[in-house]
């Protein structure tokens, strides 16, 4: 009989780190996931494998993160909508590669008013957790907003580009591509820097922080968040400044807690 592969202890380590970042005990996290405390404990310690996709999905839901943040790699989608959204990830990634704001656009664009309405729709779809719908619209919208930044509506196009890049970062991270989420956040930062808008810079920093945590780069995320929070202190009188400052202050746990429980 073939020997069964040993459990991947890195998954248990990621689960433990994520749980500790939330400040939760194993028993509390297990209750949220609807699994036995002993099962959760053995997964964290690498004593049993977390290759059951339903178990790992329950643990990810309990920890409020994507499955790939725990496994370190995309997993097989468990429903049609997830599969469709994940299939759109390649198209979004290709668009993100093309929409470098230091490069010339590769397409024409619709009127800015139409682009703004579609960008608002993408944001609404994200908030309603319709990642499939948002993913379908994102590639073309990103390219056309990129093109619009070279015209008379440049300030508005840059602002909507930054917001759309934030939505792209969230959507693509949620469906299992944290590295590509960082690229999306970086594209948003390009737009915010060109705008010289501190609030938009705060938004794109928030995107980068969440993308970094999705890659397991917790120390980097904390450093970026703290630096931006200090910067936003200077702009609390700006429109949406206090809200953006609050967002930067959220990711503030010790990335390597001393206590396991």
Protein Blocks (a to p, Z undefined) as FASTA:
>chain_A
ZZdddddfklmmmmmmmmmmnopafklmmmmnopafklmmmmmnopacckbfklmmmmmm
mnopafklmnopacddfbfklmmmmmmmmmmmmmmmmmpckbccfbdcddfklmmmmmmm
mmmmmmnopaklmmmmmmmmmmmmmmmmmmmklmmmmmmmmmmmmmmmmmmmmnopaklm
mmmmmmmmmmmmmnopaklmmmmmmmmmmmmmmnopamlmmmmmmmmmmmmmmmmmpghk
lmmmmmmmmmmccfbdfbfZZ
